[in-house]
Amino acid sequence: MKYLKSKWTILIATLTAVAVLAAFSLGHDSGPQYFTAKAEQGDIHDVVEATGTINAVNTVQVGSQVSGTISRLYADFNSRVKRGEVLAQLDPSLFQGAVLQAKADLADAQANAATAKANLAKAKAAIEQTSADYARNAALTSEGVLSRQQLDAAKAANDSAKAAVNAAEAQVTQAVAQVAQKKAALAVAQTNLDHTIIRAPVDGTVVARNIDVGQTVAASLQAPVLFNIAEDLTKMYVYTATDESDVGQMKVGQPASFTVDAFPRDTFRGRVIQVRMNPTTVQNVVTYQTVIEFQNPDLKLFPGMTAYVSIPVASASGVLKVPDGALRYTPDIKPDQLQAVLQQNGISGGKGRAAQPKAQAAPGAPEKTPDVARSPSTGIVWKLTADKKLVPVQLKTGITDHTFTQVAQVLHGSLNPGEELVVGAAAAKSAGGGAPGMGPRMGGR
């Protein structure tokens, strides 16, 4: 009997404990659980973030104008070269043969020209003889010593000699033209031979070598690229693709900073020198290329590295700022109840505009902030009081760093640094039909 009594005592005590725990749990579930973040006072910076590629200011592609086989290489990757320095050489055998043949053709043409000139001199001497004979025969014919037939023969010989002179002069002209043609052919052959030696067109560093010894270079259709030479790697550019929504805030001369994966702890600095107007559209996303100039005196950064760029476009110091999550939060209540709460606190419409706003300067905010005038807007945050009540505060917002937003003015309500703002809430059961945590005293002052 005593054992049965103890058994019932233990059972009653267990049931009582379960009931107490259930009641305690239900009591805690009766209200929502809010997630909060504090309003802060400090600095805020509006920064354009972009990803770009490091490039040399000027990169020259070195090609070949003639075809052939690479016989020697005098430069490799990272070689520092001077203007006119030999980089590579093609097998010159065929081109040397072409030069020798062109020289022989020129010598033959020059000999032909000399022969033509000699023939011209001979023809001129012959015409002098025939002219003299014709003159004597004419005088003798007039005196009746020679017949008219002999005079006609002398005249014909003189005319023939004149024609021979004209022909000899034409041959000389043709021979001289042949000499000029052969000289041009020799110049072309010599130029092709000279082009078998590939020289650096500028001072710089070889950043790419696309050939090896024994490789055949075919330049029949277009000049193949043999080397890429970066002119000056101590001064480089970062080419970044910036979104169309950001280009309106960027100006030439603005400072910029960036990091690279090779030196994650180092920050490199430069300035914007150009925002190009040529758009690029990829999957309906429009970007514009922004060029950032920077100095690279230690040659730490290489062409082709990925740069993570930050371009500050606005800043404010010592201002009141609120988390962006607080501006996005709205209590989970019916629209008419939300409208009533906002009107109770002097905020009409709930769209961020008050009926007769009486602007109050935010603590620590400067009297005139140029950055605020750039993109004025309003928003509502919900302040969590010590007795777990929600109070709406209407704000005029300034610049944002996409984590915090500057409070330019407090339009309705009050907000001070350190006060808790709701950024989210966990789903919870409510005993009544009203909004959780929103009693008649909500926001009333």
C-alpha positions as CSV (number, residue, x, y, z in Angstrom):
1,M,0.0,0.0,0.0
2,K,2.9,2.3,0.9
3,Y,4.5,1.4,-2.5
4,L,1.3,2.3,-4.4
5,K,1.1,5.6,-2.6
6,S,4.7,6.5,-3.6
7,K,4.0,5.6,-7.1
8,W,1.0,7.9,-7.4
9,T,3.1,10.7,-5.7
10,I,5.8,10.4,-8.4
11,L,3.3,10.3,-11.2
12,I,1.5,13.4,-9.9
13,A,4.8,15.3,-9.5
14,T,5.9,14.3,-13.1
15,L,2.6,15.5,-14.6
16,T,2.8,18.8,-12.6
17,A,6.4,19.4,-13.9
18,V,5.2,18.7,-17.5
19,A,2.3,21.1,-17.1
20,V,4.6,23.9,-15.7
21,L,7.1,23.5,-18.6
22,A,4.2,23.5,-21.1
23,A,2.8,26.7,-19.6
24,F,6.2,28.3,-19.5
25,S,6.8,27.4,-23.2
26,L,3.4,28.7,-24.2
27,G,4.0,31.9,-22.3
28,H,7.2,32.5,-24.3
29,D,5.5,31.7,-27.6
30,S,2.8,34.2,-27.0
31,G,4.9,37.0,-28.5
32,P,7.2,37.4,-31.5
33,Q,11.0,37.2,-31.2
34,Y,12.6,40.3,-32.7
35,F,16.1,40.5,-34.2
36,T,17.6,43.9,-33.6
37,A,20.6,46.0,-34.5
38,K,21.7,49.3,-33.0
39,A,21.7,52.7,-34.6
40,E,25.3,53.9,-34.7
41,Q,27.2,57.2,-35.0
42,G,30.3,57.1,-37.2
43,D,31.6,57.4,-40.7
44,I,30.0,56.1,-43.9
45,H,31.4,55.8,-47.4
46,D,29.5,55.2,-50.6
47,V,31.8,53.1,-52.8
48,V,31.5,51.7,-56.3
49,E,32.8,48.1,-56.4
50,A,34.0,46.5,-59.6
51,T,36.3,43.9,-60.9
52,G,38.9,44.6,-63.6
53,T,42.1,43.5,-65.3
54,I,45.5,45.0,-65.1
55,N,47.1,45.9,-68.4
56,A,50.2,47.7,-69.6
57,V,49.6,51.2,-70.9
58,N,50.8,50.2,-74.4
59,T,51.4,46.6,-75.7
60,V,53.0,46.2,-79.1
61,Q,52.5,43.1,-81.2
62,V,55.7,42.1,-83.1
63,G,55.0,40.1,-86.2
64,S,56.8,39.0,-89.4
65,Q,56.3,40.3,-92.9
66,V,58.0,37.3,-94.6
67,S,57.5,33.6,-94.3
68,G,60.2,31.2,-93.2
69,T,61.5,28.9,-90.5
70,I,62.7,30.3,-87.2
71,S,66.4,29.6,-87.0
72,R,67.4,31.6,-83.8
73,L,65.7,33.2,-80.8
74,Y,67.4,36.1,-78.9
75,A,64.6,37.0,-76.5
76,D,62.3,35.1,-74.2
77,F,59.5,35.8,-71.7
78,N,60.3,38.7,-69.4
79,S,63.3,39.8,-71.5
80,R,64.0,43.6,-71.3
81,V,64.7,44.8,-74.8
82,K,65.6,48.1,-76.4
83,R,64.3,49.6,-79.7
84,G,66.1,47.9,-82.6
85,E,67.4,45.0,-80.6
86,V,67.2,41.6,-82.4
87,L,64.5,39.3,-81.1
88,A,64.6,36.4,-83.6
89,Q,65.8,35.4,-87.0
90,L,64.3,33.4,-89.8
91,D,66.3,31.1,-92.1
92,P,67.7,33.6,-94.7
93,S,68.8,31.1,-97.3
94,L,66.0,31.6,-99.8
95,F,66.1,35.4,-99.4
96,Q,69.9,35.5,-99.8
97,G,69.4,33.6,-103.1
98,A,66.8,36.1,-104.2
99,V,69.2,39.0,-103.5
100,L,72.0,37.3,-105.5
101,Q,69.6,36.8,-108.4
102,A,68.4,40.3,-108.3
103,K,72.0,41.6,-108.2
104,A,72.8,39.5,-111.3
105,D,69.7,40.8,-113.1
106,L,70.7,44.3,-112.3
107,A,74.2,43.8,-113.6
108,D,72.7,42.3,-116.9
109,A,70.4,45.3,-117.2
110,Q,73.3,47.7,-116.6
111,A,75.3,45.9,-119.3
112,N,72.4,46.2,-121.7
113,A,72.1,49.9,-120.9
114,A,75.8,50.3,-121.7
115,T,75.4,48.5,-125.0
116,A,72.4,50.7,-125.9
117,K,74.4,53.8,-125.1
118,A,77.3,52.6,-127.3
119,N,74.9,51.9,-130.2
120,L,73.5,55.4,-129.7
121,A,77.0,56.9,-130.0
122,K,77.6,54.8,-133.1
123,A,74.4,56.0,-134.7
124,K,75.2,59.6,-133.9
125,A,78.6,59.2,-135.5
126,A,77.0,57.7,-138.6
127,I,74.6,60.5,-138.9
128,E,77.4,63.0,-138.9
129,Q,79.0,61.1,-141.8
130,T,75.8,60.9,-143.8
131,S,74.9,64.5,-143.2
132,A,78.3,65.6,-144.5
133,D,78.0,63.4,-147.6
134,Y,74.5,64.7,-148.3
135,A,75.7,68.3,-148.1
136,R,78.6,67.7,-150.5
137,N,76.4,65.8,-153.0
138,A,73.9,68.6,-152.9
139,A,76.6,71.2,-153.8
140,L,78.0,69.0,-156.5
141,T,74.6,68.3,-157.9
142,S,73.9,72.1,-158.1
143,E,77.1,72.5,-160.2
144,G,76.1,69.6,-162.4
145,V,78.9,67.3,-161.3
146,L,76.7,64.6,-159.8
147,S,73.4,63.3,-161.0
148,R,70.1,63.8,-159.2
149,Q,70.0,60.1,-158.5
150,Q,73.2,60.2,-156.5
151,L,71.8,63.1,-154.5
152,D,68.7,61.2,-153.7
153,A,70.8,58.2,-152.5
154,A,72.8,60.5,-150.2
155,K,69.6,62.0,-148.8
156,A,68.2,58.5,-148.1
157,A,71.3,57.4,-146.3
158,N,71.1,60.6,-144.1
159,D,67.5,59.9,-143.3
160,S,68.3,56.3,-142.4
161,A,71.1,57.4,-140.1
162,K,68.6,59.8,-138.3
163,A,66.1,57.0,-137.8
164,A,69.0,54.8,-136.4
165,V,69.8,57.5,-133.9
166,N,66.1,57.7,-132.8
167,A,66.0,53.9,-132.4
168,A,69.3,53.9,-130.4
169,E,67.9,56.6,-128.1
170,A,64.8,54.5,-127.5
171,Q,66.9,51.5,-126.7
172,V,68.9,53.6,-124.3
173,T,65.7,54.7,-122.6
174,Q,64.4,51.1,-122.4
175,A,67.8,49.9,-121.0
176,V,67.8,52.6,-118.3
177,A,64.2,51.7,-117.4
178,Q,65.3,48.0,-117.1
179,V,68.2,49.1,-114.8
180,A,65.7,51.0,-112.6
181,Q,63.4,48.0,-112.5
182,K,66.2,45.6,-111.5
183,K,67.3,48.0,-108.8
184,A,63.7,48.0,-107.4
185,A,63.7,44.2,-107.5
186,L,67.0,44.1,-105.7
187,A,65.7,46.6,-103.1
188,V,62.6,44.3,-102.5
189,A,64.8,41.2,-102.2
190,Q,67.2,43.0,-99.8
191,T,64.2,44.3,-97.7
192,N,62.8,40.7,-97.5
193,L,66.2,39.5,-96.4
194,D,66.4,42.3,-93.8
195,H,62.9,41.3,-92.5
196,T,64.2,37.8,-91.7
197,I,65.8,39.6,-88.7
198,I,62.9,40.4,-86.2
199,R,63.8,43.5,-84.2
200,A,62.1,45.2,-81.2
201,P,60.1,48.3,-82.4
202,V,60.0,49.9,-78.9
203,D,61.7,49.7,-75.5
204,G,59.9,47.4,-73.1
205,T,59.5,43.9,-71.7
206,V,58.6,40.8,-73.6
207,V,55.3,39.5,-72.0
208,A,54.5,36.9,-74.7
209,R,56.6,34.7,-77.0
210,N,54.5,32.7,-79.5
211,I,57.3,30.9,-81.5
212,D,60.0,28.4,-81.0
213,V,63.1,27.5,-83.0
214,G,62.2,25.4,-86.0
215,Q,58.7,26.7,-86.2
216,T,57.5,27.8,-89.7
217,V,56.0,31.2,-89.9
218,A,53.5,31.8,-92.7
219,A,52.8,35.4,-93.5
220,S,50.9,34.9,-96.7
221,L,47.5,36.2,-95.5
222,Q,48.4,38.2,-92.4
223,A,51.4,39.0,-90.3
224,P,51.7,36.3,-87.5
225,V,52.3,37.7,-84.0
226,L,55.6,36.5,-82.7
227,F,56.1,38.6,-79.5
228,N,54.1,40.9,-77.3
229,I,56.1,43.7,-75.8
230,A,54.8,45.9,-73.0
231,E,56.3,49.3,-73.3
232,D,56.5,50.4,-69.7
233,L,55.4,48.3,-66.8
234,T,56.1,50.9,-64.2
235,K,52.9,52.7,-65.2
236,M,49.9,50.5,-65.8
237,Y,46.1,50.6,-66.3
238,V,43.2,48.8,-64.7
239,Y,40.3,48.2,-67.1
240,T,37.1,47.7,-65.1
241,A,33.5,47.0,-66.1
242,T,31.3,49.3,-64.1
243,D,27.5,49.0,-64.1
244,E,25.5,51.7,-65.8
245,S,23.9,52.6,-62.5
246,D,27.3,53.7,-61.1
247,V,28.8,55.6,-64.0
248,G,26.8,58.7,-63.2
249,Q,28.6,59.0,-59.9
250,M,32.1,58.6,-61.2
251,K,34.3,61.5,-62.5
252,V,37.7,61.7,-64.1
253,G,40.3,62.3,-61.4
254,Q,38.6,60.4,-58.6
255,P,40.9,58.3,-56.5
256,A,40.5,54.5,-56.6
257,S,42.0,51.6,-54.7
258,F,42.2,47.9,-55.5
259,T,43.6,44.6,-54.3
260,V,44.9,41.6,-56.2
261,D,45.0,37.9,-55.2
262,A,48.8,37.8,-55.4
263,F,49.1,40.4,-52.6
264,P,45.9,40.2,-50.6
265,R,47.2,42.3,-47.7
266,D,48.4,45.2,-49.9
267,T,46.1,48.0,-51.2
268,F,47.2,49.7,-54.4
269,R,46.0,53.2,-55.3
270,G,45.4,55.0,-58.5
271,R,42.9,57.5,-60.1
272,V,40.2,57.3,-62.7
273,I,41.4,58.8,-66.0
274,Q,38.6,57.8,-68.4
275,V,35.0,56.5,-68.4
276,R,34.6,55.2,-71.9
277,M,31.2,55.8,-73.6
278,N,31.2,52.6,-75.5
279,P,28.7,50.3,-73.7
280,T,29.0,46.5,-73.4
281,T,25.8,44.5,-73.0
282,V,25.9,40.9,-71.7
283,Q,22.6,39.2,-70.9
284,N,20.8,42.6,-70.8
285,V,23.4,44.0,-68.3
286,V,25.0,47.2,-69.6
287,T,28.5,48.1,-68.4
288,Y,31.0,50.8,-69.3
289,Q,34.7,50.4,-69.2
290,T,36.5,52.6,-66.7
291,V,40.2,53.1,-66.9
292,I,42.2,53.5,-63.7
293,E,45.9,54.6,-63.9
294,F,48.4,53.6,-61.2
295,Q,52.1,53.5,-60.7
296,N,54.0,50.2,-60.5
297,P,57.6,51.2,-59.7
298,D,58.5,47.8,-58.1
299,L,57.0,45.8,-60.9
300,K,55.0,43.8,-58.4
301,L,51.8,43.7,-60.5
302,F,51.8,41.8,-63.8
303,P,49.6,42.3,-66.9
304,G,46.5,40.1,-66.7
305,M,46.0,40.1,-63.0
306,T,42.5,40.4,-61.6
307,A,41.9,43.6,-59.6
308,Y,39.1,44.1,-57.1
309,V,38.5,47.9,-57.4
310,S,36.8,50.3,-55.0
311,I,36.0,53.8,-56.2
312,P,34.7,56.1,-53.4
313,V,32.0,58.4,-54.7
314,A,30.7,60.0,-51.5
315,S,31.5,60.0,-47.8
316,A,30.2,61.5,-44.5
317,S,31.9,61.7,-41.1
318,G,30.4,61.5,-37.6
319,V,26.8,61.0,-38.8
320,L,23.9,58.9,-37.5
321,K,23.5,55.7,-39.5
322,V,21.1,52.8,-39.4
323,P,21.4,49.2,-40.7
324,D,19.9,48.7,-44.1
325,G,17.9,45.7,-42.7
326,A,16.0,48.1,-40.5
327,L,14.9,50.1,-43.5
328,R,13.6,47.0,-45.2
329,Y,11.7,45.6,-42.2
330,T,7.9,46.0,-42.0
331,P,5.8,44.4,-39.1
332,D,3.7,41.4,-40.2
333,I,0.3,42.9,-39.6
334,K,-2.7,43.8,-41.7
335,P,-2.3,46.8,-43.9
336,D,-5.1,48.7,-42.2
337,Q,-3.6,48.1,-38.8
338,L,-0.2,49.2,-40.1
339,Q,-1.8,52.4,-41.6
340,A,-3.4,53.1,-38.2
341,V,-0.1,52.7,-36.3
342,L,1.7,55.0,-38.7
343,Q,-1.0,57.7,-38.6
344,Q,-1.0,57.4,-34.8
345,N,2.7,58.4,-34.9
346,G,2.1,61.3,-37.4
347,I,3.2,59.4,-40.5
348,S,0.7,59.5,-43.3
349,G,0.4,56.9,-46.0
350,G,3.3,54.8,-44.9
351,K,5.1,55.6,-48.2
352,G,7.8,57.6,-46.5
353,R,6.1,61.1,-46.7
354,A,4.4,62.9,-43.8
355,A,1.5,65.2,-43.9
356,Q,3.4,68.1,-42.3
357,P,6.9,66.9,-41.5
358,K,8.9,68.9,-38.9
359,A,12.4,68.0,-39.8
360,Q,14.8,67.4,-36.9
361,A,18.5,67.3,-37.5
362,A,20.0,63.9,-36.7
363,P,22.5,63.9,-33.8
364,G,26.0,64.5,-35.2
365,A,24.8,65.3,-38.7
366,P,26.4,68.3,-40.5
367,E,24.3,71.2,-41.2
368,K,24.9,70.9,-45.0
369,T,25.8,67.6,-46.5
370,P,26.4,67.8,-50.3
371,D,26.1,64.0,-50.6
372,V,22.6,64.1,-49.1
373,A,21.3,66.3,-51.9
374,R,22.6,63.8,-54.4
375,S,20.0,61.1,-53.7
376,P,17.4,62.3,-51.2
377,S,14.8,59.7,-50.1
378,T,12.9,58.7,-47.0
379,G,12.3,55.5,-45.1
380,I,10.8,54.1,-41.9
381,V,12.5,52.1,-39.2
382,W,10.9,50.4,-36.2
383,K,12.5,51.1,-32.8
384,L,12.1,48.5,-30.1
385,T,11.5,50.0,-26.7
386,A,12.5,48.6,-23.3
387,D,8.9,47.3,-22.8
388,K,9.1,45.4,-26.2
389,K,6.9,47.9,-28.0
390,L,7.5,48.9,-31.6
391,V,7.7,52.6,-32.5
392,P,8.0,53.8,-36.1
393,V,10.5,56.5,-37.0
394,Q,10.4,58.3,-40.3
395,L,13.8,59.3,-41.7
396,K,15.3,61.1,-44.7
397,T,18.2,59.0,-45.8
398,G,21.5,60.0,-47.3
399,I,24.4,57.9,-48.7
400,T,24.7,54.2,-48.1
401,D,27.6,51.7,-48.1
402,H,25.0,48.9,-48.7
403,T,25.3,47.8,-45.0
404,F,24.5,51.1,-43.2
405,T,22.6,54.1,-44.5
406,Q,23.1,57.7,-43.3
407,V,20.3,59.4,-41.5
408,A,20.2,62.9,-43.0
409,Q,17.1,64.0,-41.0
410,V,14.6,62.5,-38.6
411,L,11.2,63.5,-40.0
412,H,8.9,62.0,-37.4
413,G,9.8,60.4,-34.0
414,S,13.2,60.4,-32.4
415,L,16.3,58.3,-32.9
416,N,19.6,58.3,-31.0
417,P,22.8,56.3,-31.3
418,G,22.6,53.0,-29.5
419,E,18.8,52.5,-29.7
420,E,17.7,49.1,-30.9
421,L,16.1,48.8,-34.4
422,V,14.2,45.8,-35.6
423,V,15.8,44.1,-38.6
424,G,13.7,40.9,-38.5
425,A,11.3,38.8,-36.5
426,A,10.6,35.1,-35.9
427,A,7.1,33.8,-36.5
428,A,5.1,33.5,-33.3
429,K,1.5,32.8,-32.1
430,S,-0.7,35.6,-30.8
431,A,-3.5,35.1,-28.3
432,G,-5.6,37.9,-29.6
433,G,-6.4,39.1,-33.1
434,G,-4.2,42.2,-32.9
435,A,-0.6,42.7,-33.9
436,P,2.0,41.1,-31.6
437,G,3.8,43.5,-29.5
438,M,1.6,46.5,-30.6
439,G,-0.6,47.7,-27.8
440,P,-2.5,50.9,-27.5
441,R,0.6,52.7,-26.2
442,M,2.5,51.9,-29.4
443,G,4.6,54.9,-30.3
444,G,2.3,57.3,-28.3
445,R,4.1,60.2,-26.6
